[in-house]
Amino acid sequence: MVKPELELSLNSNTITLSWNEQKVVKKNLLQYSTDGSTWTKLSKQVENVYIHKDLTYRKTYYYRVKAYDGKSWSKYSNIVSKKIIPAKVKLF
């Protein structure tokens, strides 16, 4: 089983995560952390895209994913992270 490669994009306080699709995957385990060491399950799904919404401003979110082919789990993907920063306000 090939280790997934995780990518992240940010739009306001919503993060879109995607990773390389593998043909034999039965499910993916996506996890997140706000401290980089304590991980929480975010999703267990077959799809290779996930949208994490309504995130807290000024917090950093870390993500990793691994894939399951029905027999064994892959190694965890690379860890990606992003700090949620509010958009700048223009004063007139």
N, CA, C and O atoms as a CHARMM CRD file, in Angstrom:
* protein
*
  368
    1    1 MET  N      0.85100  -1.16800   0.00000 PROA 1      0.00000
    2    1 MET  CA     0.00000   0.00000   0.00000 PROA 1      0.00000
    3    1 MET  C      0.90200   1.23700   0.00000 PROA 1      0.00000
    4    1 MET  O      1.81000   1.35600   0.82200 PROA 1      0.00000
    5    2 VAL  N      0.64000   2.14200  -0.92200 PROA 2      0.00000
    6    2 VAL  CA     1.42500   3.36500  -1.07200 PROA 2      0.00000
    7    2 VAL  C      0.94900   4.41200  -0.06500 PROA 2      0.00000
    8    2 VAL  O     -0.25100   4.59000   0.14400 PROA 2      0.00000
    9    3 LYS  N      1.89800   5.09200   0.54600 PROA 3      0.00000
   10    3 LYS  CA     1.59200   6.15300   1.50400 PROA 3      0.00000
   11    3 LYS  C      0.94000   7.33200   0.77100 PROA 3      0.00000
   12    3 LYS  O      1.48100   7.78300  -0.23800 PROA 3      0.00000
   13    4 PRO  N     -0.21600   7.85200   1.24700 PROA 4      0.00000
   14    4 PRO  CA    -0.85900   8.99500   0.59000 PROA 4      0.00000
   15    4 PRO  C     -0.02800  10.27400   0.70100 PROA 4      0.00000
   16    4 PRO  O      0.74800  10.45000   1.64100 PROA 4      0.00000
   17    5 GLU  N     -0.20500  11.15100  -0.26800 PROA 5      0.00000
   18    5 GLU  CA     0.39200  12.48700  -0.25100 PROA 5      0.00000
   19    5 GLU  C     -0.72900  13.48700  -0.04400 PROA 5      0.00000
   20    5 GLU  O     -1.62300  13.59900  -0.88300 PROA 5      0.00000
   21    6 LEU  N     -0.69300  14.21000   1.05800 PROA 6      0.00000
   22    6 LEU  CA    -1.77100  15.10200   1.47000 PROA 6      0.00000
   23    6 LEU  C     -1.49200  16.53400   1.04100 PROA 6      0.00000
   24    6 LEU  O     -0.36500  17.01500   1.15700 PROA 6      0.00000
   25    7 GLU  N     -2.53400  17.22400   0.53700 PROA 7      0.00000
   26    7 GLU  CA    -2.44500  18.63000   0.15400 PROA 7      0.00000
   27    7 GLU  C     -3.56500  19.39700   0.84200 PROA 7      0.00000
   28    7 GLU  O     -4.59900  18.82900   1.19500 PROA 7      0.00000
   29    8 LEU  N     -3.34400  20.70200   1.02800 PROA 8      0.00000
   30    8 LEU  CA    -4.28200  21.53400   1.76700 PROA 8      0.00000
   31    8 LEU  C     -4.46300  22.86400   1.05300 PROA 8      0.00000
   32    8 LEU  O     -3.50200  23.43100   0.53300 PROA 8      0.00000
   33    9 SER  N     -5.70000  23.36300   1.02700 PROA 9      0.00000
   34    9 SER  CA    -5.95400  24.72800   0.55800 PROA 9      0.00000
   35    9 SER  C     -6.90300  25.39800   1.53600 PROA 9      0.00000
   36    9 SER  O     -7.73500  24.74100   2.16100 PROA 9      0.00000
   37   10 LEU  N     -6.77100  26.71300   1.66200 PROA 10     0.00000
   38   10 LEU  CA    -7.51700  27.47600   2.66200 PROA 10     0.00000
   39   10 LEU  C     -8.35800  28.53900   1.97800 PROA 10     0.00000
   40   10 LEU  O     -7.89800  29.21000   1.05400 PROA 10     0.00000
   41   11 ASN  N     -9.60400  28.68700   2.44200 PROA 11     0.00000
   42   11 ASN  CA   -10.49500  29.74300   1.99600 PROA 11     0.00000
   43   11 ASN  C    -11.24000  30.24300   3.22700 PROA 11     0.00000
   44   11 ASN  O    -12.14900  29.57500   3.71900 PROA 11     0.00000
   45   12 SER  N    -10.85500  31.41900   3.72700 PROA 12     0.00000
   46   12 SER  CA   -11.42700  32.00000   4.95400 PROA 12     0.00000
   47   12 SER  C    -11.14700  31.05100   6.11400 PROA 12     0.00000
   48   12 SER  O     -9.98500  30.80000   6.43200 PROA 12     0.00000
   49   13 ASN  N    -12.19400  30.51800   6.75600 PROA 13     0.00000
   50   13 ASN  CA   -11.95100  29.59100   7.86300 PROA 13     0.00000
   51   13 ASN  C    -12.39500  28.17200   7.49400 PROA 13     0.00000
   52   13 ASN  O    -12.88400  27.42200   8.33900 PROA 13     0.00000
   53   14 THR  N    -12.21500  27.81800   6.21600 PROA 14     0.00000
   54   14 THR  CA   -12.51100  26.47400   5.71100 PROA 14     0.00000
   55   14 THR  C    -11.27000  25.90800   5.02900 PROA 14     0.00000
   56   14 THR  O    -10.66300  26.56400   4.18200 PROA 14     0.00000
   57   15 ILE  N    -10.90200  24.69200   5.40400 PROA 15     0.00000
   58   15 ILE  CA    -9.74700  24.01400   4.80500 PROA 15     0.00000
   59   15 ILE  C    -10.24100  22.86100   3.94600 PROA 15     0.00000
   60   15 ILE  O    -11.06200  22.05300   4.38000 PROA 15     0.00000
   61   16 THR  N     -9.73100  22.79500   2.71900 PROA 16     0.00000
   62   16 THR  CA   -10.00800  21.66300   1.84000 PROA 16     0.00000
   63   16 THR  C     -8.76300  20.79100   1.78700 PROA 16     0.00000
   64   16 THR  O     -7.67100  21.26600   1.47500 PROA 16     0.00000
   65   17 LEU  N     -8.93900  19.51100   2.09400 PROA 17     0.00000
   66   17 LEU  CA    -7.85200  18.54000   2.08800 PROA 17     0.00000
   67   17 LEU  C     -8.07100  17.56500   0.94600 PROA 17     0.00000
   68   17 LEU  O     -9.19700  17.13400   0.69700 PROA 17     0.00000
   69   18 SER  N     -7.00600  17.22000   0.25600 PROA 18     0.00000
   70   18 SER  CA    -7.08800  16.21800  -0.80000 PROA 18     0.00000
   71   18 SER  C     -5.80000  15.40400  -0.80000 PROA 18     0.00000
   72   18 SER  O     -4.74800  15.87600  -0.36900 PROA 18     0.00000
   73   19 TRP  N     -5.90400  14.17700  -1.29200 PROA 19     0.00000
   74   19 TRP  CA    -4.74000  13.31000  -1.36200 PROA 19     0.00000
   75   19 TRP  C     -4.88100  12.39300  -2.56300 PROA 19     0.00000
   76   19 TRP  O     -5.97300  12.21700  -3.10400 PROA 19     0.00000
   77   20 ASN  N     -3.75400  11.81000  -2.97400 PROA 20     0.00000
   78   20 ASN  CA    -3.73200  10.97900  -4.16600 PROA 20     0.00000
   79   20 ASN  C     -4.66300   9.77900  -4.00500 PROA 20     0.00000
   80   20 ASN  O     -4.67200   9.10000  -2.97800 PROA 20     0.00000
   81   21 GLU  N     -5.44500   9.54600  -5.05800 PROA 21     0.00000
   82   21 GLU  CA    -6.40600   8.44100  -5.06000 PROA 21     0.00000
   83   21 GLU  C     -5.68400   7.13900  -5.36300 PROA 21     0.00000
   84   21 GLU  O     -4.82600   7.07300  -6.24300 PROA 21     0.00000
   85   22 GLN  N     -6.05200   6.10500  -4.61400 PROA 22     0.00000
   86   22 GLN  CA    -5.47400   4.78800  -4.84300 PROA 22     0.00000
   87   22 GLN  C     -6.60400   3.82700  -5.19700 PROA 22     0.00000
   88   22 GLN  O     -7.67800   3.88500  -4.59800 PROA 22     0.00000
   89   23 LYS  N     -6.37100   2.95000  -6.15700 PROA 23     0.00000
   90   23 LYS  CA    -7.43500   2.10200  -6.70600 PROA 23     0.00000
   91   23 LYS  C     -7.99000   1.07700  -5.72400 PROA 23     0.00000
   92   23 LYS  O     -9.17600   0.75300  -5.78900 PROA 23     0.00000
   93   24 VAL  N     -7.18500   0.56900  -4.83600 PROA 24     0.00000
   94   24 VAL  CA    -7.62200  -0.53800  -3.97200 PROA 24     0.00000
   95   24 VAL  C     -8.06900  -0.09400  -2.57900 PROA 24     0.00000
   96   24 VAL  O     -8.23500  -0.94000  -1.70000 PROA 24     0.00000
   97   25 VAL  N     -8.26400   1.18400  -2.35500 PROA 25     0.00000
   98   25 VAL  CA    -8.58500   1.67900  -1.01700 PROA 25     0.00000
   99   25 VAL  C    -10.04000   1.38300  -0.64800 PROA 25     0.00000
  100   25 VAL  O    -10.96100   1.68900  -1.40700 PROA 25     0.00000
  101   26 LYS  N    -10.22800   0.78700   0.52100 PROA 26     0.00000
  102   26 LYS  CA   -11.56700   0.53800   1.06600 PROA 26     0.00000
  103   26 LYS  C    -12.02500   1.72900   1.90800 PROA 26     0.00000
  104   26 LYS  O    -13.21300   2.04600   1.96400 PROA 26     0.00000
  105   27 LYS  N    -11.05000   2.38800   2.56900 PROA 27     0.00000
  106   27 LYS  CA   -11.34800   3.58600   3.35900 PROA 27     0.00000
  107   27 LYS  C    -10.05800   4.33300   3.65800 PROA 27     0.00000
  108   27 LYS  O     -8.96100   3.77700   3.60000 PROA 27     0.00000
  109   28 ASN  N    -10.22500   5.61000   3.97900 PROA 28     0.00000
  110   28 ASN  CA    -9.12200   6.46800   4.40400 PROA 28     0.00000
  111   28 ASN  C     -9.42800   6.95800   5.80900 PROA 28     0.00000
  112   28 ASN  O    -10.58000   7.24800   6.13000 PROA 28     0.00000
  113   29 LEU  N     -8.41900   7.05000   6.63300 PROA 29     0.00000
  114   29 LEU  CA    -8.57000   7.59700   7.97800 PROA 29     0.00000
  115   29 LEU  C     -7.88500   8.95700   8.00800 PROA 29     0.00000
  116   29 LEU  O     -6.66000   9.04800   7.92400 PROA 29     0.00000
  117   30 LEU  N     -8.68300  10.00800   8.12600 PROA 30     0.00000
  118   30 LEU  CA    -8.18000  11.37300   8.17300 PROA 30     0.00000
  119   30 LEU  C     -8.21700  11.84800   9.61800 PROA 30     0.00000
  120   30 LEU  O     -9.24100  11.73000  10.29200 PROA 30     0.00000
  121   31 GLN  N     -7.10400  12.38200  10.08800 PROA 31     0.00000
  122   31 GLN  CA    -7.00300  12.86300  11.46700 PROA 31     0.00000
  123   31 GLN  C     -6.52400  14.30700  11.48400 PROA 31     0.00000
  124   31 GLN  O     -5.87600  14.77300  10.54700 PROA 31     0.00000
  125   32 TYR  N     -6.85900  15.01600  12.58100 PROA 32     0.00000
  126   32 TYR  CA    -6.36700  16.38100  12.75800 PROA 32     0.00000
  127   32 TYR  C     -5.89100  16.57100  14.18400 PROA 32     0.00000
  128   32 TYR  O     -6.21100  15.79300  15.08300 PROA 32     0.00000
  129   33 SER  N     -5.11800  17.63000  14.36500 PROA 33     0.00000
  130   33 SER  CA    -4.58400  17.98400  15.67500 PROA 33     0.00000
  131   33 SER  C     -4.46200  19.49800  15.73100 PROA 33     0.00000
  132   33 SER  O     -4.29200  20.15200  14.70100 PROA 33     0.00000
  133   34 THR  N     -4.54900  20.05300  16.92900 PROA 34     0.00000
  134   34 THR  CA    -4.29400  21.48200  17.09000 PROA 34     0.00000
  135   34 THR  C     -2.98700  21.72600  17.83300 PROA 34     0.00000
  136   34 THR  O     -2.58800  22.87400  18.03100 PROA 34     0.00000
  137   35 ASP  N     -2.31800  20.64900  18.24500 PROA 35     0.00000
  138   35 ASP  CA    -1.02500  20.80700  18.91000 PROA 35     0.00000
  139   35 ASP  C      0.09800  20.03600  18.20400 PROA 35     0.00000
  140   35 ASP  O      1.25900  20.13300  18.60100 PROA 35     0.00000
  141   36 GLY  N     -0.24400  19.27200  17.16000 PROA 36     0.00000
  142   36 GLY  CA     0.75900  18.52800  16.40300 PROA 36     0.00000
  143   36 GLY  C      1.15100  17.20000  17.00900 PROA 36     0.00000
  144   36 GLY  O      1.99900  16.50200  16.45400 PROA 36     0.00000
  145   37 SER  N      0.54400  16.82200  18.15800 PROA 37     0.00000
  146   37 SER  CA     0.90800  15.54300  18.76500 PROA 37     0.00000
  147   37 SER  C     -0.29200  14.70800  19.19900 PROA 37     0.00000
  148   37 SER  O     -0.20300  13.48000  19.19100 PROA 37     0.00000
  149   38 THR  N     -1.40300  15.32100  19.57300 PROA 38     0.00000
  150   38 THR  CA    -2.60900  14.59500  19.95700 PROA 38     0.00000
  151   38 THR  C     -3.56500  14.60600  18.76500 PROA 38     0.00000
  152   38 THR  O     -4.03500  15.66400  18.34700 PROA 38     0.00000
  153   39 TRP  N     -3.85100  13.40300  18.21600 PROA 39     0.00000
  154   39 TRP  CA    -4.61700  13.30500  16.96900 PROA 39     0.00000
  155   39 TRP  C     -6.04400  12.84000  17.24000 PROA 39     0.00000
  156   39 TRP  O     -6.28300  12.00100  18.10800 PROA 39     0.00000
  157   40 THR  N     -6.99200  13.40000  16.48000 PROA 40     0.00000
  158   40 THR  CA    -8.40700  13.07900  16.58700 PROA 40     0.00000
  159   40 THR  C     -8.92800  12.67700  15.21500 PROA 40     0.00000
  160   40 THR  O     -8.59100  13.30200  14.20900 PROA 40     0.00000
  161   41 LYS  N     -9.76000  11.61900  15.17400 PROA 41     0.00000
  162   41 LYS  CA   -10.34600  11.19300  13.90100 PROA 41     0.00000
  163   41 LYS  C    -11.28200  12.28500  13.38900 PROA 41     0.00000
  164   41 LYS  O    -12.15500  12.76200  14.11400 PROA 41     0.00000
  165   42 LEU  N    -11.08900  12.66700  12.14300 PROA 42     0.00000
  166   42 LEU  CA   -11.94100  13.65600  11.49700 PROA 42     0.00000
  167   42 LEU  C    -12.92200  12.95700  10.56900 PROA 42     0.00000
  168   42 LEU  O    -14.08700  13.34400  10.48000 PROA 42     0.00000
  169   43 SER  N    -12.44400  11.92400   9.87500 PROA 43     0.00000
  170   43 SER  CA   -13.29800  11.22000   8.92000 PROA 43     0.00000
  171   43 SER  C    -12.70300   9.85600   8.59900 PROA 43     0.00000
  172   43 SER  O    -11.48700   9.66600   8.59200 PROA 43     0.00000
  173   44 LYS  N    -13.60700   8.90800   8.33200 PROA 44     0.00000
  174   44 LYS  CA   -13.22700   7.58900   7.81900 PROA 44     0.00000
  175   44 LYS  C    -14.08900   7.39700   6.57900 PROA 44     0.00000
  176   44 LYS  O    -15.26400   7.04600   6.68400 PROA 44     0.00000
  177   45 GLN  N    -13.51200   7.62400   5.41700 PROA 45     0.00000
  178   45 GLN  CA   -14.28600   7.63500   4.17700 PROA 45     0.00000
  179   45 GLN  C    -13.49400   7.04300   3.03500 PROA 45     0.00000
  180   45 GLN  O    -12.28200   6.85500   3.14000 PROA 45     0.00000
  181   46 VAL  N    -14.18000   6.74900   1.94000 PROA 46     0.00000
  182   46 VAL  CA   -13.52000   6.22600   0.74400 PROA 46     0.00000
  183   46 VAL  C    -12.98200   7.38000  -0.10600 PROA 46     0.00000
  184   46 VAL  O    -11.91500   7.26400  -0.70900 PROA 46     0.00000
  185   47 GLU  N    -13.72100   8.49400  -0.15400 PROA 47     0.00000
  186   47 GLU  CA   -13.33200   9.62700  -0.98800 PROA 47     0.00000
  187   47 GLU  C    -11.97700  10.18100  -0.57300 PROA 47     0.00000
  188   47 GLU  O    -11.53800   9.99000   0.56100 PROA 47     0.00000
  189   48 ASN  N    -11.31200  10.87400  -1.50900 PROA 48     0.00000
  190   48 ASN  CA    -9.98700  11.42600  -1.22900 PROA 48     0.00000
  191   48 ASN  C    -10.00400  12.95900  -1.15000 PROA 48     0.00000
  192   48 ASN  O     -8.99000  13.60800  -1.40300 PROA 48     0.00000
  193   49 VAL  N    -11.15600  13.52600  -0.79900 PROA 49     0.00000
  194   49 VAL  CA   -11.29000  14.96600  -0.57500 PROA 49     0.00000
  195   49 VAL  C    -12.16400  15.15900   0.66000 PROA 49     0.00000
  196   49 VAL  O    -13.16500  14.46600   0.84500 PROA 49     0.00000
  197   50 TYR  N    -11.76900  16.11100   1.49900 PROA 50     0.00000
  198   50 TYR  CA   -12.55600  16.41900   2.70100 PROA 50     0.00000
  199   50 TYR  C    -12.51300  17.92400   2.93400 PROA 50     0.00000
  200   50 TYR  O    -11.46500  18.54800   2.76900 PROA 50     0.00000
  201   51 ILE  N    -13.64500  18.51100   3.31500 PROA 51     0.00000
  202   51 ILE  CA   -13.72100  19.93800   3.62600 PROA 51     0.00000
  203   51 ILE  C    -13.98300  20.09200   5.12300 PROA 51     0.00000
  204   51 ILE  O    -15.00900  19.64600   5.63500 PROA 51     0.00000
  205   52 HSD  N    -13.04600  20.72600   5.80900 PROA 52     0.00000
  206   52 HSD  CA   -13.15100  20.97900   7.25000 PROA 52     0.00000
  207   52 HSD  C    -13.62100  22.41600   7.42400 PROA 52     0.00000
  208   52 HSD  O    -12.89600  23.35100   7.08400 PROA 52     0.00000
  209   53 LYS  N    -14.83200  22.59900   7.95100 PROA 53     0.00000
  210   53 LYS  CA   -15.47200  23.91600   8.00400 PROA 53     0.00000
  211   53 LYS  C    -15.49600  24.49200   9.41600 PROA 53     0.00000
  212   53 LYS  O    -15.26100  23.80000  10.40700 PROA 53     0.00000
  213   54 ASP  N    -15.79300  25.79900   9.46200 PROA 54     0.00000
  214   54 ASP  CA   -16.02400  26.52000  10.71600 PROA 54     0.00000
  215   54 ASP  C    -14.88400  26.36700  11.71300 PROA 54     0.00000
  216   54 ASP  O    -15.10500  26.05300  12.88200 PROA 54     0.00000
  217   55 LEU  N    -13.67700  26.58800  11.24500 PROA 55     0.00000
  218   55 LEU  CA   -12.49800  26.46700  12.09400 PROA 55     0.00000
  219   55 LEU  C    -12.30200  27.73100  12.92500 PROA 55     0.00000
  220   55 LEU  O    -12.80600  28.79700  12.57300 PROA 55     0.00000
  221   56 THR  N    -11.58100  27.60700  14.00800 PROA 56     0.00000
  222   56 THR  CA   -11.35700  28.71300  14.93700 PROA 56     0.00000
  223   56 THR  C    -10.18200  29.56900  14.47000 PROA 56     0.00000
  224   56 THR  O     -9.09400  29.06100  14.20000 PROA 56     0.00000
  225   57 TYR  N    -10.41800  30.86200  14.38100 PROA 57     0.00000
  226   57 TYR  CA    -9.35500  31.79100  14.00000 PROA 57     0.00000
  227   57 TYR  C     -8.23100  31.77200  15.04000 PROA 57     0.00000
  228   57 TYR  O     -8.46100  31.55600  16.23000 PROA 57     0.00000
  229   58 ARG  N     -7.02700  32.00300  14.56000 PROA 58     0.00000
  230   58 ARG  CA    -5.79400  32.06300  15.35400 PROA 58     0.00000
  231   58 ARG  C     -5.35900  30.70200  15.90700 PROA 58     0.00000
  232   58 ARG  O     -4.50800  30.64200  16.79400 PROA 58     0.00000
  233   59 LYS  N     -5.92700  29.62500  15.39600 PROA 59     0.00000
  234   59 LYS  CA    -5.49500  28.28200  15.75200 PROA 59     0.00000
  235   59 LYS  C     -4.79900  27.65800  14.55300 PROA 59     0.00000
  236   59 LYS  O     -5.15200  27.93000  13.40600 PROA 59     0.00000
  237   60 THR  N     -3.81500  26.82400  14.82700 PROA 60     0.00000
  238   60 THR  CA    -3.15500  26.06600  13.77300 PROA 60     0.00000
  239   60 THR  C     -3.72600  24.65700  13.77000 PROA 60     0.00000
  240   60 THR  O     -3.84300  24.02000  14.81700 PROA 60     0.00000
  241   61 TYR  N     -4.08100  24.17800  12.58300 PROA 61     0.00000
  242   61 TYR  CA    -4.61600  22.83200  12.41500 PROA 61     0.00000
  243   61 TYR  C     -3.61400  21.99300  11.63700 PROA 61     0.00000
  244   61 TYR  O     -3.09000  22.43100  10.61200 PROA 61     0.00000
  245   62 TYR  N     -3.34800  20.78000  12.12900 PROA 62     0.00000
  246   62 TYR  CA    -2.44300  19.82300  11.50300 PROA 62     0.00000
  247   62 TYR  C     -3.28200  18.64000  11.02100 PROA 62     0.00000
  248   62 TYR  O     -4.24900  18.24900  11.67500 PROA 62     0.00000
  249   63 TYR  N     -2.90300  18.07100   9.86400 PROA 63     0.00000
  250   63 TYR  CA    -3.66900  16.96200   9.29200 PROA 63     0.00000
  251   63 TYR  C     -2.73700  15.86000   8.80000 PROA 63     0.00000
  252   63 TYR  O     -1.60400  16.11300   8.39000 PROA 63     0.00000
  253   64 ARG  N     -3.25000  14.62200   8.85100 PROA 64     0.00000
  254   64 ARG  CA    -2.56800  13.47300   8.26800 PROA 64     0.00000
  255   64 ARG  C     -3.64100  12.45500   7.86900 PROA 64     0.00000
  256   64 ARG  O     -4.75600  12.48300   8.38900 PROA 64     0.00000
  257   65 VAL  N     -3.29700  11.56400   6.94800 PROA 65     0.00000
  258   65 VAL  CA    -4.24000  10.55700   6.47000 PROA 65     0.00000
  259   65 VAL  C     -3.48700   9.25500   6.21000 PROA 65     0.00000
  260   65 VAL  O     -2.29700   9.26800   5.89600 PROA 65     0.00000
  261   66 LYS  N     -4.19000   8.13600   6.34300 PROA 66     0.00000
  262   66 LYS  CA    -3.64400   6.85400   5.92400 PROA 66     0.00000
  263   66 LYS  C     -4.76100   6.06500   5.25500 PROA 66     0.00000
  264   66 LYS  O     -5.94000   6.30900   5.51200 PROA 66     0.00000
  265   67 ALA  N     -4.39100   5.12400   4.40200 PROA 67     0.00000
  266   67 ALA  CA    -5.34500   4.37000   3.58800 PROA 67     0.00000
  267   67 ALA  C     -5.37000   2.90100   4.01200 PROA 67     0.00000
  268   67 ALA  O     -4.37500   2.35200   4.48500 PROA 67     0.00000
  269   68 TYR  N     -6.55400   2.27600   3.82500 PROA 68     0.00000
  270   68 TYR  CA    -6.75200   0.86300   4.15600 PROA 68     0.00000
  271   68 TYR  C     -7.24500   0.13300   2.91100 PROA 68     0.00000
  272   68 TYR  O     -8.20500   0.57400   2.27800 PROA 68     0.00000
  273   69 ASP  N     -6.60700  -0.97000   2.55500 PROA 69     0.00000
  274   69 ASP  CA    -6.97100  -1.71200   1.34300 PROA 69     0.00000
  275   69 ASP  C     -7.80200  -2.95900   1.62200 PROA 69     0.00000
  276   69 ASP  O     -8.03300  -3.75800   0.71400 PROA 69     0.00000
  277   70 GLY  N     -8.25700  -3.14000   2.86200 PROA 70     0.00000
  278   70 GLY  CA    -9.01300  -4.33200   3.24100 PROA 70     0.00000
  279   70 GLY  C     -8.15900  -5.34500   3.96600 PROA 70     0.00000
  280   70 GLY  O     -8.67900  -6.26500   4.59700 PROA 70     0.00000
  281   71 LYS  N     -6.83200  -5.18300   3.87900 PROA 71     0.00000
  282   71 LYS  CA    -5.91100  -6.10500   4.54400 PROA 71     0.00000
  283   71 LYS  C     -4.96500  -5.38600   5.49900 PROA 71     0.00000
  284   71 LYS  O     -4.68000  -5.87500   6.59200 PROA 71     0.00000
  285   72 SER  N     -4.48400  -4.22100   5.07500 PROA 72     0.00000
  286   72 SER  CA    -3.52100  -3.50100   5.90700 PROA 72     0.00000
  287   72 SER  C     -3.62300  -1.99300   5.67500 PROA 72     0.00000
  288   72 SER  O     -4.15100  -1.53500   4.66100 PROA 72     0.00000
  289   73 TRP  N     -3.10500  -1.23900   6.63700 PROA 73     0.00000
  290   73 TRP  CA    -3.07100   0.22600   6.55400 PROA 73     0.00000
  291   73 TRP  C     -1.73800   0.67200   5.96200 PROA 73     0.00000
  292   73 TRP  O     -0.69900   0.05400   6.19300 PROA 73     0.00000
  293   74 SER  N     -1.79100   1.74700   5.20300 PROA 74     0.00000
  294   74 SER  CA    -0.56200   2.37100   4.71200 PROA 74     0.00000
  295   74 SER  C      0.10200   3.11800   5.86000 PROA 74     0.00000
  296   74 SER  O     -0.46100   3.22300   6.94900 PROA 74     0.00000
  297   75 LYS  N      1.28600   3.62900   5.61600 PROA 75     0.00000
  298   75 LYS  CA     1.90300   4.54800   6.56600 PROA 75     0.00000
  299   75 LYS  C      1.14000   5.86400   6.48400 PROA 75     0.00000
  300   75 LYS  O      0.44700   6.13000   5.50200 PROA 75     0.00000
  301   76 TYR  N      1.27200   6.68500   7.52300 PROA 76     0.00000
  302   76 TYR  CA     0.63600   7.99700   7.49300 PROA 76     0.00000
  303   76 TYR  C      1.26100   8.86500   6.41000 PROA 76     0.00000
  304   76 TYR  O      2.44300   8.74100   6.08900 PROA 76     0.00000
  305   77 SER  N      0.43800   9.74400   5.85700 PROA 77     0.00000
  306   77 SER  CA     0.90400  10.70400   4.85300 PROA 77     0.00000
  307   77 SER  C      1.82000  11.72800   5.50600 PROA 77     0.00000
  308   77 SER  O      2.07600  11.69300   6.70900 PROA 77     0.00000
  309   78 ASN  N      2.29800  12.62600   4.68200 PROA 78     0.00000
  310   78 ASN  CA     2.97600  13.81400   5.19200 PROA 78     0.00000
  311   78 ASN  C      1.97500  14.60400   6.04800 PROA 78     0.00000
  312   78 ASN  O      0.76600  14.50600   5.83800 PROA 78     0.00000
  313   79 ILE  N      2.46500  15.36400   6.98300 PROA 79     0.00000
  314   79 ILE  CA     1.61000  16.22400   7.81300 PROA 79     0.00000
  315   79 ILE  C      1.57500  17.60900   7.18000 PROA 79     0.00000
  316   79 ILE  O      2.61400  18.19300   6.87100 PROA 79     0.00000
  317   80 VAL  N      0.35500  18.12700   6.99100 PROA 80     0.00000
  318   80 VAL  CA     0.18900  19.49000   6.49400 PROA 80     0.00000
  319   80 VAL  C     -0.48800  20.30000   7.58600 PROA 80     0.00000
  320   80 VAL  O     -1.24800  19.76200   8.39200 PROA 80     0.00000
  321   81 SER  N     -0.20600  21.60000   7.60600 PROA 81     0.00000
  322   81 SER  CA    -0.79900  22.44100   8.64500 PROA 81     0.00000
  323   81 SER  C     -1.08100  23.83500   8.10100 PROA 81     0.00000
  324   81 SER  O     -0.50700  24.26600   7.10200 PROA 81     0.00000
  325   82 LYS  N     -1.97600  24.51800   8.78700 PROA 82     0.00000
  326   82 LYS  CA    -2.31900  25.88800   8.41600 PROA 82     0.00000
  327   82 LYS  C     -2.88200  26.59600   9.63400 PROA 82     0.00000
  328   82 LYS  O     -3.68900  26.04000  10.38000 PROA 82     0.00000
  329   83 LYS  N     -2.43300  27.85300   9.82600 PROA 83     0.00000
  330   83 LYS  CA    -2.98900  28.69900  10.87500 PROA 83     0.00000
  331   83 LYS  C     -4.13600  29.50000  10.26500 PROA 83     0.00000
  332   83 LYS  O     -3.99100  30.08800   9.19400 PROA 83     0.00000
  333   84 ILE  N     -5.25900  29.51800  10.94600 PROA 84     0.00000
  334   84 ILE  CA    -6.44500  30.21300  10.45800 PROA 84     0.00000
  335   84 ILE  C     -6.35900  31.67000  10.90600 PROA 84     0.00000
  336   84 ILE  O     -6.41000  31.97300  12.09800 PROA 84     0.00000
  337   85 ILE  N     -6.23000  32.56200   9.92900 PROA 85     0.00000
  338   85 ILE  CA    -6.07700  33.98400  10.19900 PROA 85     0.00000
  339   85 ILE  C     -7.23300  34.72900   9.53500 PROA 85     0.00000
  340   85 ILE  O     -7.51600  34.50300   8.35900 PROA 85     0.00000
  341   86 PRO  N     -7.90900  35.62000  10.27800 PROA 86     0.00000
  342   86 PRO  CA    -9.01600  36.36100   9.65700 PROA 86     0.00000
  343   86 PRO  C     -8.51200  37.25500   8.53200 PROA 86     0.00000
  344   86 PRO  O     -7.37600  37.72900   8.54700 PROA 86     0.00000
  345   87 ALA  N     -9.39100  37.47400   7.55500 PROA 87     0.00000
  346   87 ALA  CA    -9.03700  38.36900   6.44500 PROA 87     0.00000
  347   87 ALA  C     -8.83000  39.78400   6.98500 PROA 87     0.00000
  348   87 ALA  O     -9.45100  40.18300   7.97000 PROA 87     0.00000
  349   88 LYS  N     -7.94600  40.53500   6.32100 PROA 88     0.00000
  350   88 LYS  CA    -7.68800  41.90000   6.74000 PROA 88     0.00000
  351   88 LYS  C     -8.89100  42.78800   6.43500 PROA 88     0.00000
  352   88 LYS  O     -9.52600  42.65700   5.38900 PROA 88     0.00000
  353   89 VAL  N     -9.18600  43.66800   7.34200 PROA 89     0.00000
  354   89 VAL  CA   -10.30300  44.59800   7.18000 PROA 89     0.00000
  355   89 VAL  C     -9.77900  45.90500   6.59600 PROA 89     0.00000
  356   89 VAL  O     -8.78000  46.44300   7.07200 PROA 89     0.00000
  357   90 LYS  N    -10.44400  46.41200   5.57400 PROA 90     0.00000
  358   90 LYS  CA   -10.05100  47.68500   4.97900 PROA 90     0.00000
  359   90 LYS  C    -10.85900  48.80300   5.62500 PROA 90     0.00000
  360   90 LYS  O    -12.08900  48.76100   5.65700 PROA 90     0.00000
  361   91 LEU  N    -10.15700  49.79200   6.13300 PROA 91     0.00000
  362   91 LEU  CA   -10.81100  50.95800   6.73700 PROA 91     0.00000
  363   91 LEU  C    -10.80700  52.09900   5.73300 PROA 91     0.00000
  364   91 LEU  O     -9.81500  52.32200   5.04000 PROA 91     0.00000
  365   92 PHE  N    -11.89800  52.80700   5.65800 PROA 92     0.00000
  366   92 PHE  CA   -11.98400  53.94500   4.73200 PROA 92     0.00000
  367   92 PHE  C    -11.88600  55.25500   5.47000 PROA 92     0.00000
  368   92 PHE  O    -11.94000  56.31800   4.85200 PROA 92     0.00000
